[in-house]
Amino acid sequence: MTSQVIQIAIFTAVGFILGGVLLTLSLAIQKIFGISNPTKVKKESYECGMKAFHDTFIQYDVKYYLFALIFIIFDVEFVFLVPWAVIFDIAANKTFLIIEAFIFVFILVLGLIYAWGKGVLEFD
Amino acid sequence: MAVSNLDLLNKFRPHKVYKRNWFVGLFNFFVLAVFWFAIIYGATSITTILFAKILPELLIQYGLFPLAQITFFLAPIAAIMVLIPANATFLVLNERKILALLTVRYGTNRVGPDGFLQTLADAVKLLFKEDNIPGGADKVLFSLAPVVFFAPGVIAFIPLLSVATGNSGPFIMCDLSIGILFILAVSSIPVIGLVLGGWASNNKYSLMGGLRSAAQAISYEIPMVLTVISVILLTGSINLMEINDGQVGGILNWNIFAFGNLPLLLHLFPLGTGSIVGLYGLAFLIISFILFFIYIISAIAEVNRIPFDLPEAESELVSGYNTEFTGMKFALFFLAEYTALFIICLLASVLFLGGGHLPCSVETEMAILNSLSNAHIAGDVYDFGWILPSMVLMIKAYVLIFCSVWVRATLPRLRYDQLLAFSWKYLIPFSLVNIFVVAILVSIK
């Protein structure tokens, strides 16, 4: 168990480090062998013909945030459903397990229905 | 003799419209694919042997034992680091070639014979391109985003390697007991990279692309994970290796065909009291097809491919989140996108299409495996038993990738509200019901 956790931690760390190393290396290659000729126009952010008139660190639609909120509820649900699914095959009292999971999912679905009724899922 | 449209076109146009025999095109593509497979395989296995055998032996000779252990431990990651760029290079070429075949064009045919080295040339070009950071961009996050997007692809590959190599040689340490959960968890990290990249580049198109991709990825992750939970219910394991080995022995044992309950269908006829068992098997068959298609739909949406490529809809958002990225940063985004597609297809073939097992009986497969591996050095890297499962898995994944390119060539893009509504109003309720149907089916076994 512990060895698996260490294994995962090492793999994750090495993956991110390697990603960083790959980018740094290739940027170094670019610095040495490539050209670099930054001009004022090149540094502007891309816009269709016009100059961009303010930066993009602005407010945006709350809809995206609401989607993320509903998602988090479902995401937590997975964490509880996976062990349920793993032991289901070997469990003795399967009816009890189904009813239990049904109540659990039903409460979450009520939330989804509420959000649906409130028009969160409508994008205009 | 009837005059075809093509002849008419040729008559009135100054440029000749070329007819291309589709069979010749397909054959050329096949030859190209075989050569690229050889390159990918050769590069990956040479790296693995270098890291798992040659380097450790050299280091032990000089008395550096801990360093040798580390090198051996890093062999899978070195293999991945070679496999991913090589594979993505071919995937791009593969996609362009198949698209060309499907739309009756030549496709890439300039660099190398029949465009063989086109994407390699593109990669070299991208490496030397000017690295431009737009003014007003958040410099740290801008550089960090490609890494955050790329690294999870590398990490999510690890449990799949154990399946692909049949747990041989240095790959035995890749076998995580929570394989599926690990892949699902890791493959939802790239969204952070997309949002970071979109937000940091100080461009409205990028910001919209990033936000859209975040909303889309989280929406389609739910049906995907719910489908995987149904698969876990049916197979009773979250270890990829166990799911893979449960499907050994012929095409009818694959999970897509009723999760091993196909023999029950024999009870269907003659109709009578016994045919209830047959109906039970039929229910499993239908459920398994439904699960497979929900998985494929939500997986294609999760990796932002046409018809779900709203985050990078070029007709409205230029190029979405990677509009401002140039050179190697853009290349990393590109690489990660194709790797994500490859991982999704590998996972689909492990979960549903028999994984690394040939569609033949166990005895035949064992005979092939034994002829490939040398019994006296079993467990060694020179034990070439890993070639068979990895080759089979790769071919299955490439068939799925071909289908996804086919979908790309066929379907138009969805509207954004339709896209989200399809997930939240149809796929999610449907797959929630699916879980309980599966649970009830399993419980009355």
Chai-1 contact restraints between the chains, C-beta under 6 A:
chainA,res_idxA,chainB,res_idxB,connection_type,confidence,min_distance_angstrom,max_distance_angstrom,comment,restraint_id
A,F11,B,I155,contact,1.0,0.0,6.0,A-B,restraint_1
A,F11,B,I158,contact,1.0,0.0,6.0,A-B,restraint_2
A,T12,B,I155,contact,1.0,0.0,6.0,A-B,restraint_3
A,V14,B,I77,contact,1.0,0.0,6.0,A-B,restraint_4
A,G15,B,A151,contact,1.0,0.0,6.0,A-B,restraint_5
A,G15,B,V154,contact,1.0,0.0,6.0,A-B,restraint_6
A,G15,B,I155,contact,1.0,0.0,6.0,A-B,restraint_7
A,F16,B,A151,contact,1.0,0.0,6.0,A-B,restraint_8
A,G19,B,V147,contact,1.0,0.0,6.0,A-B,restraint_9
A,G19,B,F150,contact,1.0,0.0,6.0,A-B,restraint_10
A,G19,B,A151,contact,1.0,0.0,6.0,A-B,restraint_11
A,G20,B,V147,contact,1.0,0.0,6.0,A-B,restraint_12
A,L23,B,V147,contact,1.0,0.0,6.0,A-B,restraint_13
A,S26,B,L127,contact,1.0,0.0,6.0,A-B,restraint_14
A,S26,B,M328,contact,1.0,0.0,6.0,A-B,restraint_15
A,L27,B,D131,contact,1.0,0.0,6.0,A-B,restraint_16
A,Q30,B,D131,contact,1.0,0.0,6.0,A-B,restraint_17
A,Q30,B,G327,contact,1.0,0.0,6.0,A-B,restraint_18
A,F33,B,F128,contact,1.0,0.0,6.0,A-B,restraint_19
A,G34,B,F128,contact,1.0,0.0,6.0,A-B,restraint_20
A,I35,B,E130,contact,1.0,0.0,6.0,A-B,restraint_21
A,S36,B,E130,contact,1.0,0.0,6.0,A-B,restraint_22
A,K42,B,N132,contact,1.0,0.0,6.0,A-B,restraint_23
A,K43,B,G135,contact,1.0,0.0,6.0,A-B,restraint_24
A,S45,B,P134,contact,1.0,0.0,6.0,A-B,restraint_25
A,S45,B,N202,contact,1.0,0.0,6.0,A-B,restraint_26
A,S45,B,N203,contact,1.0,0.0,6.0,A-B,restraint_27
A,Y46,B,N203,contact,1.0,0.0,6.0,A-B,restraint_28
A,Y46,B,T323,contact,1.0,0.0,6.0,A-B,restraint_29
A,D55,B,G136,contact,1.0,0.0,6.0,A-B,restraint_30
A,D55,B,N202,contact,1.0,0.0,6.0,A-B,restraint_31
A,T56,B,N202,contact,1.0,0.0,6.0,A-B,restraint_32
A,T56,B,K204,contact,1.0,0.0,6.0,A-B,restraint_33
A,T56,B,L207,contact,1.0,0.0,6.0,A-B,restraint_34
A,Y64,B,L211,contact,1.0,0.0,6.0,A-B,restraint_35
A,Y64,B,A215,contact,1.0,0.0,6.0,A-B,restraint_36
A,F67,B,A215,contact,1.0,0.0,6.0,A-B,restraint_37
A,F71,B,I218,contact,1.0,0.0,6.0,A-B,restraint_38
A,F74,B,I222,contact,1.0,0.0,6.0,A-B,restraint_39
A,F78,B,V225,contact,1.0,0.0,6.0,A-B,restraint_40
A,L81,B,I229,contact,1.0,0.0,6.0,A-B,restraint_41
A,A85,B,I229,contact,1.0,0.0,6.0,A-B,restraint_42
A,A85,B,I232,contact,1.0,0.0,6.0,A-B,restraint_43
A,A85,B,L233,contact,1.0,0.0,6.0,A-B,restraint_44
A,V86,B,I238,contact,1.0,0.0,6.0,A-B,restraint_45
A,F88,B,L233,contact,1.0,0.0,6.0,A-B,restraint_46
A,D89,B,G236,contact,1.0,0.0,6.0,A-B,restraint_47
A,K94,B,S443,contact,1.0,0.0,6.0,A-B,restraint_48
A,I98,B,A439,contact,1.0,0.0,6.0,A-B,restraint_49
A,L121,B,W424,contact,1.0,0.0,6.0,A-B,restraint_50
A,F123,B,D417,contact,1.0,0.0,6.0,A-B,restraint_51
A,F123,B,L420,contact,1.0,0.0,6.0,A-B,restraint_52
